[in-house]
Amino acid sequence: MHKISLIIFILGFACLSACKSKGENKKSHGNEMEIDSLLQKRFTRLLDYNIDSLAFPRSYSYKTGEIKKVSSRDWTSGFFVGNLWQIYAITGDEAYKERAEQWTPLIEREKDNGKTHDMGFKVFSSFGNGLKFNGSPYYEEVLIQSAKTLSTRFNDKIGSIRSWDFNKDIWQFPVIIDNMMNLELLFEATKLSGDSLYHEIAVKHAETTMKNHFRSDGSTWHVLDYDTISGQVRMKVTHQGIHDNSAWARGQGWAIYGYTMAYRYTKDQRFLNRAKATADFFINHKKLPEDGIPYWDFDDPNIPNVSRDVSAGAIVASACVELYGYTRNEAYINYSKKVVHSLKSIKYILPPENTIPFILDHSFGDWSKKSEMDEPIVYGDYYFLQTLLRLRVEK
């Protein structure tokens, strides 16, 4: 049996007592071995979940006591598959690889779905990890076709990939900061196929977003709407934040991660500078709690009596490991280690008796719909696992 304690040894953590924010009572949550056992138990819960092409686990509702299950069309479908691949990489346990290989093909139908910009989230999180940890030409073919489909949403006049197709009575050509994450699929498709078009589209989208999406303090709006005739910005809103000018925590994470990743593929200093500016805004924010797990929106007027967002903290932690590799700025790697340290405590890890196929609690979904607020959500787990893997390499 492979033990998670190996990871902790490599990361050099001598203690995994929980980090608490100001005003909270501090108490021990058990020794390192107990936390290891708890994390291993959570991994097993994912393995126990039954395979069903219409039931990718997305989140868990405490109100209804039910797992929210989605089809491959949902933007979150690829994360559960990616979690299985990453747990295999962490533990070396072939059972997770076998289960990942069973789940992954259930996403394939999305490779021709041109009605969504979320191709990277769905296909790269699943097939991309499959290619990394399996190497099958089949995975390559699906990734390339998915990139080809995604590229059809690019508008040359605007210089961006269209995000959403809803609210057509309000928006002409909406582009969300989340869309930066889907560029990884395009960059990788050029490496796999030799076709430079995907790379060129990704660069142009990143340039347009960098020009228009950011405020002077380094933070970002969520949604920009462009005029389809002039190509100019029509409006700037933060659809899933507390208000239009707020710093929605997960949106800042998408920006930091997206531009760090764009720098990886291009070595364009502008992209690295953009990632650094937004990372600095985030990790140095006066309203960031001591344990590194942000409130769901930095501008919620009810802080500190509002929900945290584990997913935002995990996204930024993962990005900051890579950002540290390019800058050697200790503040970035320290933030990543702090977040992992916090998330391995029982304040955030789900208890062993909870049988749902998730690892972490306290992620935050969509304020605009008042849904998935302070619940286990699959992408929080995904970026937590990715951070563990990245820290193992960046020692």
Order of alpha helices (4+ residues) and beta strands (2+ residues): alpha-alpha-beta-beta-alpha-alpha-alpha-alpha-beta-beta-beta-alpha-alpha-beta-beta-alpha-alpha-alpha-alpha-beta-beta-alpha
